[in-house]
Amino acid sequence: MKKSNITKLDKSWSEKVREYGMCEKCHKLSPLNAHHFYSRSVRSVRWDTDNGFCLCVGCHTFSSHFSAHKTPAEFVEWAIERRGKEWYDSLKVRKNQTVKYIDDDVDKLLDEL
């Protein structure tokens, strides 16, 4: 897939996740980031909004008490508690699927976002 199409999809995914409007953990209103539960490198769920969390910059990256990147074990426990085991199991199944995206898929994926 062309890099420009990947960039468009990444931007649309991030905007959709941040539509939540506040940090899902601490409820701060800004600045907000979109965090992938499973890494962006996992293409099967890269643009799946179920794979995204709307987090403030502290809860995403900076806080040593709780952040998706600095305290990943705590983040995973919190995410499963927040969204439920069914969400986790379903996303995990989708994560393990093989998906091959082509440039013709971009418009369809953008419409889904």
N, C-alpha and C positions, 0 to 999 in steps of 0.2 A: 504494500500500500504506500502511496506517496506520502512523504513527510508532511506536506501541506494539509493533506486530509487527516492525518493523525493529529496534527495540531488543532484543526477545527473540532474534531471529536473530543479531544482532551478539554478544550475550552468550553464546549457545550456541556460536557459532563460536569465540570467544575461549577459552572453557573447553576446547573440544575440542583446539584447537591447543596450549594450555598443558598438556594431559595428557602431553605428551612428558616433562615433569618436570624438565627442565634446559635451559639455554641450548644451542642447537644449535651455537654457535660456540665458546664458552669453557667450557661445562659447569658454570657456576655454577647453584646450585639455587634461588636466589631473590634479589631479587624478579623474577618472570617477566612478560613481556609477549607478546602475540600481534601479530605484524607481518604486514601484507598485502604480498606481493611486488608485485602490481598494486594500485593504490589502491582504497580502499573505494568510490570513486565509479564504479568499473567494475563495474556490477551483475551482469554475466554470471558473474563469479568472486568476488564479494564474500563469499559464504558457502561457497566451495569450499575445503576444508581443504588441498588441494594448493597453494593460494595463500597459505598461512600458514606462518610460521616462529615457533618458540618461542625467544625471545631474552631475556637478562637486560636490565635497563634500560640498562646501559652499551653493550652490543652493539646495542641497539635505537636509542637516542637520544643518549647522552651522550659516548661516547668519540670523541675526535678522531683516534684511530689506526684504529679500525674501528667503524663503526655504520651501520645501515641508512639513517639519515637524514643523518648528517654526512659519510659517505664512500660515497655510493650506488653509484658505479662499482665500488668494491672489493667492496661487498656483492653486487652482481649477479654479478660474476666468481666470488665464493665460492659463491653459491647454485647457480650452474650447475655448478661443479666438484663441489659436495656432492651435488646431486640428479641431475645428468646432463642432457645435451642433449635426450634424449627427453622428460624431464619438462618442460623449458623449452618445447620445441616444442609439446607437447600443451597445456600451459597457455596458451600464446600463441594457439593456435587457438580454445580455449574463450573466451579474453578477447575475441576479435574477433566472437563470435557475438552476435546480438541476442536478448535475453531479456526478456520482460515478465512480472514477478511480480505476482500479485494476492493479496489476503488469503486466498483459498481455498487457496493454495499453502503457507501458513505451517506447518500441522501436518505436511505431507509433508516440508518442508525441515527442520523441527525433528527429525523421526524420522531423517533422513539424517545429521544431526549427532550 
